[in-house]
């Protein structure tokens, strides 16, 4: 047979191979798998729940599915020296959820406007406390909710942990001004040093890092530069140099693939602080503060209020602890095509959306509470004084202090003091002496009315929002 005949024979064989490939791609089960991975989270172990096409093993199907998906991959980070591909796919679900999160987190969103109007509300500031408690837990540090709330309310720090909590709250309050700075090594180190100011870190437990494939960490830098951060050896300084470079590169505006928007970049930056020792200690907390700075810098302030990371204690969490561990094992395992971060991003975006719903419920609750306060109390009470009464609706027996009120609303001490004294004159508060400072409680005659008011609003909010599946807290 001549060359022409060979050519025709090969073409016919190739055509048959294409036909077979097309039939396979159209196979109902494989089509179902391609759809499942596009609209949700599909892990290797999930293939056990599908009846696979005849003649193909679980490994075969996974390799084919991954090879197809990788054609649309975005590689992270863009480092030519990486030892393995790290990538993600902008699936339909991830694109939609990310866009929803961005739209609802912007300054001009309804939540953004409400947060601006209602800053200082105890129902909203609890989110800051929950974020910190989750970050401490990720550091291997257990902190009581009551004590964290006391410190947020201005209690005097008594231990190294207390001082760490107080430093975090102070830095959180300064993120607006820090967001005007470029994200550099210096800014990251500033967050670290101010976080540990007055803290004996030796009294705090060291976190245990999750084991990762040795190809996942970034390569060591070839040059060692002097940094103000104290490290044990030159190798640690090299690692930190590379990690900080990668964090700062991700934090720069522009230059990234358009499919890798601000939310995914924030998640990627948080990933470095959760799974590597970018700094000697307290990496998760520094990562949270940097998350807040970037959210403000990129005009997504609502993100600052949302707890970051998985909390298995939440009854309404999107997944259970076992599923969360399975996602971790998936993105940290190379099935022959590098490390697929798609489920990691997808799950974290869903976690953020869940917290967004919880925040929206709290805002609705507060708006209804303010309406009730306006009906019951004199209209001349200002918005800050309403927040004081709202705090008492949540905790009728709470002790309220001037300094946290001043810090929350960023007003002069005299203005904050006048808010409390005005409510005292109206007979709503009782003043007490704490050393040289004042503290205030609800007047006994007011407490019963406040309890009834709070209960009425909770009932109203639950009735209005019950369909959302989110519990008012």
C-alpha positions in Angstrom: 0.0 0.0 0.0 1.4 3.4 -1.0 1.7 6.5 1.2 -1.8 7.7 0.1 -3.3 4.5 1.2 -1.6 4.6 4.5 -2.7 8.2 5.0 -6.3 7.2 4.3 -6.1 4.3 6.6 -4.7 6.4 9.5 -7.3 9.0 8.9 -10.1 6.4 9.1 -8.6 5.1 12.3 -8.4 8.5 13.8 -12.0 9.2 12.8 -13.1 6.1 14.6 -11.1 7.2 17.7 -12.8 10.6 17.6 -16.2 9.0 17.3 -15.5 6.8 20.3 -14.3 9.8 22.2 -17.5 11.8 21.4 -19.7 8.9 22.4 -17.8 8.6 25.7 -18.1 12.4 26.4 -21.9 12.1 25.7 -22.3 9.1 28.0 -25.1 10.0 30.5 -22.9 9.1 33.6 -19.9 11.1 32.4 -22.1 14.0 31.5 -23.6 13.9 35.0 -20.1 13.9 36.5 -19.0 16.9 34.3 -22.1 18.7 35.5 -21.6 17.8 39.1 -18.1 19.2 39.2 -19.2 22.4 37.5 -22.1 23.2 39.9 -20.6 22.0 43.2 -17.8 20.2 44.9 -16.9 16.8 43.5 -14.1 14.9 45.2 -12.3 11.7 44.2 -14.1 9.7 46.9 -17.5 11.0 45.6 -17.1 8.8 42.5 -18.1 5.9 44.7 -21.7 7.3 44.5 -21.8 7.0 40.7 -22.3 4.0 38.4 -19.3 4.5 36.2 -19.3 3.7 32.4 -18.6 0.1 31.7 -14.9 -0.7 31.3 -13.6 2.3 33.2 -12.2 2.3 36.7 -12.6 5.0 39.3 -9.0 6.1 38.6 -9.6 6.2 34.8 -12.7 8.4 35.1 -10.9 10.8 37.5 -7.9 11.1 35.2 -10.1 11.8 32.2 -12.3 14.3 34.1 -9.3 16.1 35.6 -7.5 16.3 32.2 -10.6 17.9 30.7 -11.0 20.4 33.5 -7.4 21.4 33.5 -7.8 22.8 30.0 -9.6 25.8 31.7 -7.2 26.0 34.6 -5.8 29.1 36.3 -2.4 28.4 37.7 -1.5 29.6 41.2 0.9 31.0 42.1 2.6 32.0 38.9 6.1 30.9 40.0 8.3 29.2 37.3 10.3 27.5 40.1 7.4 25.6 41.6 7.8 21.8 41.7 4.2 21.0 40.9 1.2 22.6 39.2 -1.2 24.4 41.6 -4.4 25.3 39.8 -8.1 26.0 40.0 -11.0 26.1 37.6 -13.6 28.9 37.5 -16.6 26.6 37.5 -20.1 27.9 37.1 -20.8 27.5 40.8 -17.6 29.2 41.9 -18.1 32.1 39.4 -21.6 32.7 40.5 -20.9 32.4 44.2 -17.9 34.7 44.0 -19.8 37.3 42.1 -22.6 37.2 44.6 -20.1 37.6 47.5 -18.5 40.6 45.8 -21.8 42.3 44.9 -23.2 41.9 48.5 -19.9 43.0 50.1 -19.4 46.3 48.4 -19.6 49.7 50.1 -22.8 50.7 48.3 -24.5 47.4 48.9 -27.5 47.3 51.3 -25.4 45.5 53.9 -22.5 47.9 53.4 -24.8 50.9 54.0 -26.4 49.3 57.0 -23.1 48.4 58.6 -22.0 52.0 58.2 -25.1 53.3 59.8 -25.1 50.7 62.6 -21.5 50.5 63.6 -21.2 49.9 67.3 -24.2 47.6 67.6 -23.5 44.7 69.9 -25.3 42.4 67.4 -22.8 43.4 64.7 -19.6 43.7 66.7 -20.2 40.1 67.9 -19.0 39.1 64.4 -15.6 40.7 65.1 -15.4 38.6 68.3 -16.4 35.4 66.6 -13.8 36.0 63.9 -11.1 36.4 66.5 -12.2 33.3 68.5 -12.1 31.3 65.3 -8.6 32.6 64.5 -7.4 31.8 68.0 -8.8 28.3 67.7 -6.9 27.9 64.4 -3.8 29.0 66.3 -4.4 26.2 68.9 -5.5 28.8 71.5 -8.9 28.4 73.3 -10.4 31.7 74.5 -13.7 32.0 76.4 -16.4 34.0 74.5 -17.4 35.9 77.7 -13.8 37.0 78.3 -13.3 38.1 74.7 -16.5 40.1 74.9 -15.4 41.7 78.2 -12.1 42.7 76.6 -13.9 44.1 73.5 -16.0 46.1 76.0 -12.9 47.6 77.5 -11.9 45.3 80.4 -8.3 45.6 81.5 -6.1 42.8 80.1 -4.7 40.6 82.9 -2.8 37.9 81.0 -0.8 37.5 77.8 -3.8 36.1 76.1 -5.9 39.1 77.2 -3.3 41.4 75.9 -3.2 39.6 72.5 -7.0 39.9 72.3 -6.9 43.6 73.1 -4.1 44.2 70.6 -6.2 42.4 67.9 -9.2 44.6 68.6 -7.1 47.7 68.5 -5.5 46.7 65.2 -9.0 45.8 63.8 -10.1 49.4 64.5 -7.1 50.8 62.7 -7.6 48.8 59.5 -9.2 51.8 57.7 -6.0 53.7 57.9 -3.7 50.7 57.3 -5.7 50.0 54.1 -4.3 53.2 52.6 -0.8 51.7 52.7 0.8 49.4 50.1 1.0 45.8 51.2 4.7 45.2 51.8 6.9 43.2 54.0 6.9 46.2 56.3 3.2 46.3 56.7 3.0 42.6 57.4 5.7 42.8 60.0 4.0 45.9 61.5 0.8 43.8 62.0 2.8 41.1 63.7 4.8 43.3 66.0 1.8 45.3 67.1 -0.1 42.1 67.7 2.5 40.7 70.1 3.2 44.0 71.8 3.2 43.3 75.6 2.5 39.6 75.0 4.7 36.8 76.3 4.3 34.5 73.3 6.0 31.7 75.2 2.9 31.5 77.4 0.8 30.7 74.3 0.6 27.3 72.7 2.2 26.9 69.2 -0.1 25.8 66.5 0.4 22.5 64.8 0.5 22.8 61.0 -1.5 20.4 58.9 0.9 18.0 57.0 1.3 19.0 53.3 2.8 17.4 50.3 6.5 18.5 50.2 5.9 19.9 46.7 3.3 22.4 47.9 5.6 24.8 49.8 7.2 27.5 47.7 10.9 27.1 46.8 13.5 28.8 49.0 14.8 32.1 48.0 18.3 32.2 46.7 19.2 35.4 48.5 18.9 36.1 52.2 18.1 39.6 53.2 18.1 41.1 56.7 14.6 41.5 58.2 13.6 43.0 61.5 11.6 39.9 62.4 13.6 37.5 64.5 14.1 34.0 63.0 15.9 31.0 64.3 18.2 30.4 61.3 19.0 31.6 57.7 16.7 28.9 56.2 13.7 30.3 58.1 14.6 33.8 56.8 14.7 32.5 53.2 11.3 30.8 53.6 9.8 34.0 55.0 11.3 36.1 52.2 9.6 33.8 49.6 6.3 33.6 51.4 6.1 37.4 51.9 7.0 38.0 48.3 4.1 35.7 47.2 1.6 37.4 49.6 2.6 40.9 48.5 2.4 39.8 44.8 -1.2 38.6 45.4 -2.1 41.8 47.2 -1.1 44.0 44.3 -4.0 45.4 42.3 -4.1 44.4 38.6 -1.8 42.1 36.8 -3.7 38.9 37.7 -5.8 36.7 35.5 -9.2 38.3 35.3 -10.7 35.0 36.5 -8.8 35.3 39.7 -10.8 38.2 41.3 -10.4 39.9 44.6 -12.3 37.4 46.7 -10.2 34.4 45.4 -7.0 36.5 45.9 -8.0 37.1 49.5 -8.6 33.4 50.0 -5.3 32.6 48.4 -3.5 35.0 50.7 -5.3 33.6 53.7 -4.2 30.1 52.6 -0.5 31.1 53.0 -1.0 32.3 56.6 -3.1 29.2 57.5 -0.7 26.5 56.1 2.8 28.1 56.4 4.7 30.0 59.0 5.1 33.2 57.1 5.9 34.8 60.5 7.4 33.2 63.7 4.0 33.1 65.5 0.3 34.0 65.2 0.1 33.7 61.4 -3.7 33.1 61.3 -4.4 36.3 63.2 -2.0 38.4 61.0 -3.8 36.8 58.0 -7.2 37.9 59.3 -6.0 41.4 59.8 -4.5 41.5 56.3 -7.8 40.1 55.0 -9.6 43.1 56.5 -7.1 45.5 55.1 -7.4 44.1 51.6 -11.2 44.0 51.8 -11.2 47.7 52.7 -8.6 48.5 50.0 -10.6 46.7 47.3 -13.9 48.3 48.3 -15.4 45.1 49.9 -15.8 46.3 53.6 -18.6 43.8 54.5 -16.0 41.0 54.2 -14.2 42.5 57.3 -17.2 41.5 59.4 -17.4 37.9 58.3 -15.7 35.1 60.3 -13.1 33.4 58.1 -12.3 29.7 58.2 -14.4 26.6 59.1 -16.0 26.3 62.5 -17.4 22.7 63.0 -19.3 24.0 66.1 -21.7 25.9 63.8 -25.0 24.0 63.6 -25.8 25.7 60.2 -22.3 25.2 58.7 -22.4 24.3 54.9 -20.6 21.1 55.5 -19.7 18.8 58.4 -16.2 18.3 59.8 -15.7 15.1 57.9 -16.6 16.8 54.6 -14.3 19.7 55.4 -11.4 17.2 56.0 -12.1 15.5 52.8 -11.8 18.8 50.9 -8.5 19.4 52.6 -7.2 16.0 51.6 -8.4 16.5 48.0 -6.6 19.8 47.3 -3.5 18.6 49.1 -3.3 15.4 47.1 -1.8 15.2 43.6 -3.7 12.7 41.5 -1.2 13.1 38.6 -2.2 16.5 37.3 -0.9 18.8 40.1 -2.9 20.2 43.0 -6.5 21.2 42.2 -7.6 24.1 44.6 -11.1 24.4 43.1 -12.9 22.7 46.0 -10.9 24.7 48.5 -12.0 28.0 46.9 -15.5 26.8 46.4 -16.0 25.6 50.0 -14.5 28.8 51.5 -16.7 31.0 49.3 -19.7 29.1 50.5 -18.6 29.5 54.1 -18.3 33.3 53.5 -21.8 33.3 51.9 -23.2 31.5 54.9 -21.7 34.0 57.3 -23.0 36.8 55.0 -26.5 35.4 55.6 -26.0 35.3 59.3 -24.8 39.0 59.2 -27.9 39.9 57.1 -30.2 38.4 59.7 -28.4 40.3 62.5 -28.8 43.5 60.6 -32.5 42.9 60.0 -32.9 42.1 63.7 -31.2 45.4 64.6 -33.2 47.4 62.2 -36.4 46.0 63.8 -35.0 46.7 67.3 -34.3 50.3 66.4 -37.8 50.7 65.1 -39.1 49.5 68.4 -36.8 51.7 70.4 -38.0 54.7 68.4 -41.6 53.9 69.2 -41.0 53.4 72.9 -38.3 56.0 73.7 -38.1 59.7 73.0 -37.2 60.6 69.4 -34.4 63.0 70.5 -32.2 60.0 71.4 -29.4 59.8 68.8 -28.2 56.8 66.9 -25.3 56.1 69.3 -27.6 56.2 72.3 -30.0 53.8 70.5 -27.0 51.4 70.2 -26.5 51.6 74.0 -30.1 50.7 74.5 -29.8 47.9 71.9 -26.9 46.5 73.8 -29.0 46.4 76.9 -31.7 44.5 75.0 -29.2 41.8 74.4 -27.6 41.9 77.8 -30.0 43.6 80.3 -27.5 43.2 83.2 -24.4 44.4 81.2 -22.0 46.9 82.5 -21.3 49.6 79.9 -18.3 51.8 79.7 -17.5 55.0 77.9 -14.1 54.1 76.3 -15.4 51.2 74.1 -18.3 53.4 73.0 -15.8 56.1 72.1 -13.6 53.7 70.2 -16.4 52.0 68.3 -17.9 55.2 67.0 -14.6 57.1 66.7 -15.8 60.1 68.6 -14.3 62.4 71.2 -14.4 61.2 74.8 -16.6 64.1 75.8 -19.1 63.2 73.1 -19.2 59.6 74.2 -19.6 60.6 77.9 -22.4 62.9 76.9 -24.3 60.0 75.3 -24.3 58.1 78.6 -25.0 61.1 80.8 -27.9 62.0 78.6 -29.5 58.5 79.1 -28.8 58.8 82.8 -30.7 62.1 83.0 -33.6 60.5 81.2 -33.7 57.8 83.9 -32.6 54.9 81.6 -29.1 54.3 83.1 -27.6 54.2 86.5 -24.0 55.4 87.0 -21.4 53.5 89.0 -17.8 54.3 89.9 -15.0 52.0 88.7 -11.9 53.4 90.3 -11.5 56.8 88.6 -13.8 55.9 85.6 -17.6 55.7 85.2 -19.6 52.6 84.3 -23.3 52.4 83.6 -26.1 49.8 84.0 -29.7 49.8 83.0 -32.0 51.4 85.6 -33.9 48.6 87.4 -37.3 50.0 86.2 -36.0 49.9 82.6 -34.7 46.3 82.7 -38.1 44.6 82.6 -39.1 46.7 79.6 -35.9 46.0 77.8 -36.2 42.3 78.3 -39.7 42.4 76.9 -38.6 44.6 74.0 -35.7 42.3 73.1 -37.9 39.2 73.2 -40.6 40.8 71.0 -38.0 41.7 68.4 -36.5 38.3 68.4 -39.9 36.7 67.8 -40.6 39.2 65.0 -37.2 38.6 63.4 -37.5 34.8 63.6 -41.0 35.0 62.0 -39.8 37.2 59.2 -36.5 35.3 58.6 -37.5 31.8 59.4 -37.6 30.8 55.7 -33.9 31.6 55.4 -32.9 28.8 57.7 -30.7 31.1 59.8 -31.1 31.3 63.5 -31.2 34.8 65.1 -28.3 34.9 67.6 
